[in-house]
Amino acid sequence: MALSNLALFGGAFFTPVLVGKITHTIGWEWSFYLVAIFAGALLPLVFFFVPETAFNRPANQYLEALQDGASNRPTGDKHFPTTNLDSDKGNPDTNNPTSFEKYNCEDKHFPTTNLNSDKDHPDSSNLTSLEKYDYEAKTHTASPESTRPRPRITFAQSLLPFNGRKSNANFFKLALRPFPLFLHPAILWACLIQGTLIGWTVMIGVVLAAIFLGPPLWFDEVQTGYMYTGPFVGAVVGFIISGFLADWSTKIMIKRNKGIYEPEFRIVLVAVQLVFGCVGLYGFGVTAQNVERYGWFLPDMFFAFEVAGMVMGAVSSALYIVDAHRTFLPPWLLARG
């Protein structure tokens, strides 16, 4: 997750470093010509070597993996109690506060009932729009058609521009599905936690040229482009810190929680984002207001802090949504874009 955000944000901040030199040397038109050249060269590579990878997994696949894992765990493992999922009661003991399976049995996204049984289906008329979407997603993916193994396709078949739909839901319903997700507190939080700093990053990029191209520093295009070296370094630093802290902090929280994992442990990284983001924003505001006194280095350094915080927020929110609200992931990715 951290690497994907580095590829997105790191590339966005490294490009102005090159574009400034290109514009000054051979003209601004060539920045667009080079985009067209690279896009044209990559198009056949994407067409031939990037196949469709969408796959509908059964909704009960997680429970099956949990059952297999529980049966293979060593006896007496304090972090993963060996509760028998095949007992006559059908469900693990949810009265044990240290039971690893308690969370999974209570998690509405991974029900232990048979999704193909009519008696286990809730009354969809009494569900909210978000619960109804979650229910429909599970009942669809657990259908016999979706669980039946699909035959392997040939390379020529993988090149077809259309290889079937991945959902039986109405097309317009799928297109509009991201919008009601903003009513979900977790989705709204995830969008705001990264969207706020992304908005500030865009604003800094807009005012950067106005600050340094004019008096008192009188930077040219090349020097202004080099100012994006700071945010690029910040994206790399944010990637390194996120990759280390995301798993390390989660392991610490699991130990403190008696071996039980909770998706909310991913939110701990937001505390580090708060420090980096506030230091970057306030520091850039103070130093950019008087570049004659502070020079160019300090504003660029604080810009790097702000971008590092932005990467941390993007990683933290994405990991939380993946772990806590997996069925909301595809429309959430569209909503945050």
N, C-alpha and C positions, 0 to 999 in steps of 0.2 A: 504494500500500500504506500509506504514511504517512497519507494523507488518510482512508482507511477506518478506521484505528485512532483517528484524532482524532475522527471522528464517533461511534465507539463509546465511548471513554473520556471525551472532552470533554463529550459529552451526559450521561454518568453523573455527572460532577462539577459540571456547571452546574445540574442539576435541584435539588439540595438548597438552593442559594442561593435559588431561587424558592419551594420548598416551605416553608422556614422562615417566610418572610413570609406565605404563604398560610395556614399553620396558625395563626399568631398573629393574623391579621386575621379570617378567616371560618371557622376551625375545621379540624381535621385531616381531617374527612370529605371536604372539598372537594378534597383532594389526590387522592383516589380517584375522585371525581365527574369531575374534569377529565381524568383518564386515560381514563375511559370515554367522555367526550365526544370527545376527540381520536381515540381508537381507532375510534369509530363514524364519524367524519368521514373518516378515512383509508381505511377498509375498501373503500368503492366505488371510490376512486381507485386503490387497489392492484389491485382486481379488473379494472378496465377498462383501466388504462394501464401495468401491469407484467406483460408477457407472459412466458411460459416461454422462457428463453434457453439451455437446455441443448443442447449440440451435441457429438456424438462425432466427434472429428477422427481421421483415419487415423494410425496409429503412425509411418508413414514420411513424414508431412508435413514434419517438421523436416528430414529428409535432402533432400527435394525443394527446400525453401527454401534449404538450404545449397548445393545444386548450382547453383541459379539465381544465388545471390549470388556464388558463386565465379567463375562465367563472366562476370559483369558487373563484377568488381573490376578496378581499373586495374593494369596490369602493374608489378611492382616495389614494391607496397605492402608495407612491412615488417611491418605489423600483421596483414595478411590475405594470406598467400601464395596465389598462384593455382595451386594444385595441381589438375590435371585430374581431376575425379571420373568422367569418362566414358572413362578410359583402359582399355586392354585388361586391365589387372590388376584393374580393378573397384574397387579401394580406393586411397586416397591413400597416399603414402609415410609410413608410421608410424615409420620409422627416423630421420626428420629431427626433432630435438628442438624446433625452432622452428615446426613445422608446425601451423597452426591446426586442421587436420582430424584431427590425432592424437587429441586429446581426444574428438572426436565418434565416431571409429571404435572407441575403447576403451570408450566409455560404453555400459554394458549397456542403458541405457534407450532408446537410439536405434540398434538393430542395423542393419548394412548388408546383411544377408541378406534374402532374400525371405520375408516372414512367411507367405505363402500357399503356400509349397512344403513338402511333407512332409519332404523330406530335410534341410531347414534347421531343423526343429523339434527342440528338445532333448527328452530323455526326461523328461517331467514327473514321473515317479515318483521321480526322483533329486533333485528340487528341494525346497528348504525351503518352508515355508508362505508366507513373504514373497516368495521368488523365484517361486513358483508363481502368486501373485497378480499379480506384475509381468508374468509370461509370458502369463497369461490375458488381462490387460488389453490387451497389445499384439496378440495374435493375434485378439482379438475386434474391436478397432477397425480392424484392417487387412483385415477381411473385405470381400468385394465388396458386401454389403448396406450396410455402413457407409460405403463410399466412394462409393456411387451418389448423385448429387445428388437432394435431396428437393424435391418441388414446393412452391411457396409456398402458405401457407394464408391463408384470408380472416380478416378481423377477427373474424367470428362464430365461426369455428373456434378462434381463439386464446383465446376465452372459456370453452371447455369445461373442466370441472374435471379431466378426465383425457384426456391426448392421447397415450397410449402410453408404454411403458417405454423407458428410455434404455440398458438393459443386458439381456442375455440370462441373466445370472447368477441363481442362486437368490436369492429375496427374503430369506430368513433368513440366508443367507451374506453378503449385502450389509449386513444390519442388524448382524451380529456382526463384520464385517470391521475396524472401528476398534480392537477390543480387542487382537488379536495385533500390531498396529502398535507397541504400547508395547515390544515386544521388539526393535524395530529401534533401534539406537543413535542414529541421526539424529533419528528421530521422538521418542524419549524425551528427547533433549537439547532439541529445540525446545519440547516441552511444559514442561519444567522451567525453561528459560531465561526464559520469560514467566510461567509459572504460579506460580513462587516469589514474584515481586514482586507479582503480582495477589493472592496470599494475604496478603502483608503489607499491601497497600492495604486489603483488606477488614477486616483486624484493626484498622488505624488508624481506619478509619471507625466501627468498633464502639466503640472506647474514646474517641473524640473527644468525644462527648456527655458521657460520664462525667467527663472531665477538665475540661471548661469549664462544664458546667451547675451543678456543685457548687462548693464553696469552693476557692480563695479568690477566683475571678473572678466567679462567679455569673452566667454568661451566660444569656440567655433563648433561646427557639427561634429568633428572628430572628438574633441574634448568632452562635449556633452554626451556623446555615445559612450565614451569610456566611463562616465559616471554610473552606468548600469553594471559595471564590474562588481560594485558593492552589493546590490541586490542579488546578483548571481551567486556570489560567495555566501550570502545569507540563505539562499535556497539550499545550497549544499550543506551548510551547517544545520539548518532545520531538518534536512533529510537524515543526517547522521544522528542528531539528538533524538528525533522521533523514532528512528529505527531501534535505538538502544533503549530509550525510556518506555516505549509502548509495551514491550514484552517484559522488561525488568520490573516496572511498576505493577504490572498485572500479576506477576509471580509473587511479589511481596504481598499484594492484597489477598491473593488466594491463601497464602500461609496464615495471614491474620484472620481470615474468614474460615479457618478450620478445614481447608482443602476444598471449599465450595467456590466455583467460579461464577461470577456475575458479570453480564455485559457492561454494567455501569463502571467496572474497573477501568475501562478504556477512557473514561472521562477524566481520569487523574491528569492526563497529559495537558488538559486545558489550563491547569494552574501554571505550568511552564509557559504556555502560550500567552497567558495574561502578563507575565513578567516581560517577556521579549516584546510583545506587541505594544505595551504601554511605554516601555523604555524607548522603543523605536519611534513611536508617534510623537511623544512629547519632546524627545531629543531632536528629532528632525524639525519640528515646529520652531523650537527655540533657536537652533543654529541656522536654519534656512532664512529666518527673519533678518539676520545680520551676518551675511556671508563675508562682508568686509572685515569683520572682527574674527569670525571663526574659520574662515577659509572654506575650501571645498571638501576636505577630508571628513570632518565631523558630520556634516549632513549625509554624506554617502555612507558612513559607518552606521548611523542611526537608521537609514533606509534599509541597510542589511539586517538590522535587528527586527524591523517591522516585517520584512519578508520571511525571516526565519519563523516568527510567530504565526504568520499566515499558513506556512507549510504545516506547522504543528497542529493548528486548528483543523486543517483539511484532513490530516491523517487521523486525528482523534475522532472527529465526527464520522468519518467513513467507517472506521473500525467498529464504532459503536452500532451504527445502523446495520452493518453486515452481521454482527453477532446477535443483536437484540431484535431486529425487525427484518429478517432475511426476505420475507415475502414482499416487503415494500421496496426492495433494493432497485429493481429496474426502473419503476416510475420515479423513484427518488433521484436517481442519476440524471434523468431527464429534467426533473424539477430544479435541481441545483445548477444545471447547465443553463 
